[in-house]
């Protein structure tokens, strides 16, 4: 793992997303037909991505769930079920083992960024992430591509153009954040880095941004970081604002943002808002198309990733 390589991986995001958009527009990568149930299986970044999209799927009336591959008893296999095993490396043992439960009963798909990997042999078909080689060994572009491809699964047949359009806007959003990083990144990294830990907060529909963002801060620069859902924050994490010099990266857009900021202001916590101007936040990072929730779901995590890269390079 190398911080310079991680930064280069991030800088390749816009081009990588545009290639993915072309691929999605060129043809539906998923098996034909609409399954009765969708079970998405993974660990770490893979599960984060699946969890956010599963929320969207259920809101659209689909029977969908994202599961830890490490579950002792996962969803039962059966006819009408599509089991999607997600592993960027293609070698996640827990995911390969979980897929074995479904093989022969459920329709199975392996989603991976590495051709010829072990997970491909555990499934009936394969969806390639098309994220390219992640030089740093950190699943950053592959995380983004997982989100986008699962959105294509959620959209169903004949709607690939809509997803491809959203992915292209996410490429523009990523490009905007990268091109203007000298304007916002130094102050954001300094504010978040002065506390004992960094807390990431996001709405349930985009919780993957908070989860992946916190993981990037842990995995690269090895900083203390943890994620929380916006509404749940008022029940479980607000207590930390009293004993800690609390520093948070708030992915804006929840109806609970104002209540969160009430506690933050009362206890002198410091907050960076991403994707919206949140009253009381110390800093705000805006980017192109940040009023589009789908673009935010795909692109906003880049803010946390660039902070992680800056800290990692300085360590």
C-alpha positions in Angstrom: 0.0 0.0 0.0 1.4 3.3 -1.1 0.0 6.9 -0.5 1.2 8.3 -3.8 -0.4 5.4 -5.7 -3.6 6.0 -3.7 -3.7 9.6 -4.8 -3.1 8.5 -8.4 -5.9 6.0 -8.1 -8.2 8.8 -7.0 -7.1 11.1 -9.8 -8.1 8.5 -12.3 -11.7 8.4 -11.1 -13.3 10.7 -13.7 -11.9 8.8 -16.6 -12.7 5.4 -15.1 -16.3 6.5 -14.5 -16.7 7.7 -18.0 -15.5 4.3 -19.3 -18.0 2.6 -17.0 -20.8 4.8 -18.3 -20.0 3.9 -21.9 -20.1 0.2 -20.9 -23.4 0.4 -19.1 -24.9 2.3 -22.0 -23.6 -0.3 -24.4 -25.6 -3.1 -22.9 -27.1 -4.4 -19.6 -24.4 -6.3 -17.8 -26.9 -8.2 -15.7 -28.7 -11.5 -16.5 -32.0 -11.0 -18.2 -35.3 -11.1 -16.3 -36.3 -9.7 -13.0 -35.5 -11.9 -10.0 -38.1 -12.3 -7.2 -35.4 -11.6 -4.6 -31.9 -10.1 -4.8 -29.3 -11.1 -2.2 -26.1 -9.1 -2.3 -23.2 -10.6 -0.4 -19.9 -9.0 0.5 -17.5 -7.7 3.2 -16.2 -4.2 3.8 -16.5 -1.8 0.9 -18.5 -4.3 -1.1 -21.1 -4.6 1.6 -21.2 -0.8 2.1 -22.0 -0.3 -1.6 -24.6 -3.1 -1.6 -26.3 -1.8 1.6 -27.0 1.7 0.1 -28.4 0.3 -3.1 -30.5 -2.3 -1.3 -32.2 0.6 0.5 -33.1 2.1 -2.9 -34.2 -1.2 -4.3 -36.6 -1.8 -1.4 -38.0 1.8 -1.8 -38.7 0.8 -5.4 -40.7 -2.2 -4.3 -38.0 -4.8 -4.9 -37.2 -7.6 -2.4 -33.5 -6.9 -1.8 -31.1 -7.4 1.0 -27.3 -6.8 1.5 -25.7 -9.4 3.7 -22.4 -9.9 5.5 -20.7 -12.8 3.8 -19.6 -13.9 7.2 -23.2 -14.7 8.3 -23.5 -18.2 9.7 -27.0 -18.5 8.3 -27.6 -16.1 5.4 -30.7 -15.8 3.2 -31.9 -19.2 2.0 -31.2 -20.1 -1.7 -34.0 -20.9 -4.0 -35.6 -20.5 -7.4 -36.3 -16.9 -8.2 -33.4 -15.6 -6.0 -30.4 -13.8 -7.5 -27.4 -14.0 -5.3 -24.7 -11.5 -6.1 -21.3 -12.1 -4.6 -19.2 -8.9 -4.6 -15.4 -9.0 -4.3 -13.1 -6.4 -6.0 -10.1 -8.7 -5.5 -12.1 -11.8 -6.5 -10.6 -13.7 -3.6 -12.6 -12.8 -0.6 -12.9 -16.2 1.1 -16.1 -15.4 3.1 -17.9 -14.2 0.0 -16.8 -17.3 -2.0 -18.0 -19.6 0.8 -21.4 -17.8 1.1 -21.9 -18.1 -2.7 -21.5 -21.8 -2.4 -24.8 -22.0 -0.4 -26.6 -20.5 -3.4 -24.9 -22.4 -6.3 -27.3 -24.8 -7.9 -30.4 -23.3 -6.3 -30.3 -19.6 -6.9 -29.1 -17.7 -10.0 -25.6 -16.5 -9.1 -23.5 -13.6 -10.3 -19.9 -12.8 -9.3 -19.1 -9.1 -9.3 -15.3 -8.5 -9.4 -12.6 -6.2 -10.7 -10.2 -9.1 -11.4 -10.7 -11.4 -14.4 -10.0 -15.1 -13.8 -10.3 -14.8 -10.0 -11.6 -17.4 -7.6 -15.1 -15.9 -7.2 -15.8 -16.3 -10.9 -15.8 -20.1 -10.4 -18.4 -19.8 -7.6 -21.1 -18.2 -9.9 -23.1 -18.8 -13.0 -22.1 -15.5 -14.6 -19.7 -12.6 -14.0 -20.1 -8.8 -14.0 -16.8 -7.0 -14.3 -16.4 -3.7 -12.3 -14.2 -2.2 -15.1 -12.4 -0.1 -12.5 -8.9 -0.8 -13.8 -5.9 -1.7 -11.8 -6.0 0.0 -8.4 -2.3 0.6 -8.0 -2.5 1.4 -4.3 -4.2 -1.8 -3.3 -7.1 0.2 -1.9 -10.6 -0.4 -3.2 -11.5 3.1 -4.1 -12.6 3.1 -7.8 -13.9 -0.4 -7.5 -16.2 0.8 -4.6 -17.6 3.5 -6.8 -18.1 1.2 -9.7 -19.8 -1.4 -7.5 -22.3 1.3 -6.5 -23.0 2.3 -10.1 -23.3 -1.3 -11.4 -25.7 -2.2 -8.6 -27.8 0.9 -9.5 -28.0 -0.5 -13.0 -29.3 -3.8 -11.5 -31.9 -1.8 -9.6 -32.9 0.1 -12.7 -33.7 -3.1 -14.6 -33.8 -3.6 -18.4 -33.9 -0.7 -20.8 -32.9 1.9 -18.2 -29.2 1.6 -18.5 -29.1 5.0 -20.2 -30.4 6.7 -17.1 -27.7 5.1 -14.9 -25.0 5.9 -17.5 -26.1 9.5 -17.5 -25.8 9.6 -13.7 -22.4 8.0 -13.8 -21.2 10.7 -16.3 -22.5 13.4 -14.0 -20.6 11.7 -11.1 -17.5 11.8 -13.3 -18.0 15.6 -13.7 -18.5 15.9 -9.9 -15.3 14.0 -9.2 -13.4 16.1 -11.8 -14.7 19.3 -10.1 -13.6 18.2 -6.6 -10.2 17.2 -8.0 -9.6 20.4 -10.0 -10.6 22.6 -7.1 -8.9 20.6 -4.3 -6.4 23.4 -3.5 -9.3 25.6 -2.6 -11.0 23.3 -0.1 -8.8 20.4 0.9 -6.1 22.1 3.1 -8.6 23.7 5.4 -10.9 20.6 5.6 -7.9 18.3 6.3 -6.7 20.7 9.0 -10.0 21.0 10.8 -10.8 17.3 10.8 -7.2 16.4 11.7 -7.0 18.4 14.9 -9.4 16.2 16.9 -8.7 12.7 18.4 -10.9 11.0 15.8 -13.0 11.8 12.7 -16.6 10.9 12.5 -18.5 10.5 9.3 -22.3 11.0 9.1 -24.6 10.3 6.2 -28.3 9.7 5.5 -29.4 6.0 5.4 -29.9 6.2 1.6 -26.2 7.2 1.3 -24.7 5.5 4.4 -22.1 3.9 2.2 -20.4 7.3 1.8 -19.9 7.6 5.6 -18.8 3.9 6.0 -16.4 4.0 3.1 -15.1 7.5 4.0 -14.3 6.3 7.6 -12.7 3.1 6.2 -10.4 5.2 3.9 -9.2 7.3 6.9 -8.4 4.1 8.8 -7.0 2.1 6.0 -4.6 4.7 4.6 -3.4 7.1 7.2 -4.5 4.8 10.1 -6.5 7.5 11.8 -9.3 6.8 14.2 -12.6 7.1 12.3 -16.1 5.8 12.5 -19.4 6.2 10.6 -23.0 6.8 11.7 -26.3 7.3 10.0 -27.8 10.8 10.3 -31.0 10.0 12.1 -29.4 7.3 14.3 -26.7 9.8 15.3 -29.2 11.5 17.5 -29.7 8.2 19.4 -26.2 6.7 19.5 -23.3 9.1 18.7 -24.4 12.5 20.1 -23.0 11.4 23.5 -19.5 11.6 22.1 -19.8 15.3 21.5 -19.5 16.0 25.3 -16.3 14.2 26.2 -14.4 14.6 22.9 -13.1 17.4 20.7 -15.6 16.1 18.2 -14.8 16.5 14.5 -17.3 15.4 11.8 -17.6 15.1 8.1 -21.3 15.5 7.5 -22.7 14.3 4.1 -25.6 16.7 3.8 -29.2 16.1 2.8 -30.9 14.4 5.7 -33.9 16.0 7.3 -32.1 15.4 10.6 -29.1 17.7 9.7 -30.6 20.7 11.6 -31.0 18.6 14.8 -27.5 17.2 14.5 -26.1 20.7 14.2 -28.1 21.9 17.2 -26.1 19.4 19.4 -22.9 20.3 17.5 -23.2 24.0 18.2 -24.2 23.5 21.8 -21.1 21.5 22.5 -18.6 23.3 20.4 -18.1 20.5 17.9 -16.5 21.2 14.5 -18.2 20.1 11.3 -17.4 20.0 7.6 -20.6 19.7 5.4 -20.3 18.0 2.1 -22.7 18.6 -0.8 -24.9 21.2 0.9 -24.7 24.5 2.9 -25.7 23.3 6.4 -26.3 26.1 8.9 -23.7 26.1 11.7 -21.1 24.0 9.8 -17.6 25.4 10.0 -16.8 24.6 6.3 -18.8 23.5 3.3 -17.5 21.5 0.3 -19.8 21.9 -2.7 -19.3 20.2 -6.1 -20.9 20.1 -9.5 -24.3 18.2 -9.5 -24.3 17.9 -5.7 -28.1 18.4 -5.7 -28.5 15.0 -7.4 -28.8 12.2 -4.8 -27.6 9.6 -7.3 -24.5 11.6 -8.1 -23.8 12.2 -4.4 -24.1 8.4 -3.8 -21.5 7.7 -6.4 -19.1 10.7 -6.0 -19.2 12.4 -2.6 -16.9 9.9 -0.9 -14.0 11.4 -2.8 -14.0 14.2 -0.3 -13.0 11.8 2.5 -10.7 9.9 0.2 -8.7 13.1 -0.6 -8.5 13.9 3.0 -7.2 10.4 3.7 -4.6 10.8 0.9 -3.4 14.1 2.2 -2.9 12.8 5.7 -1.3 9.6 4.5 1.2 11.5 2.3 2.1 13.6 5.3 2.6 10.7 7.8 
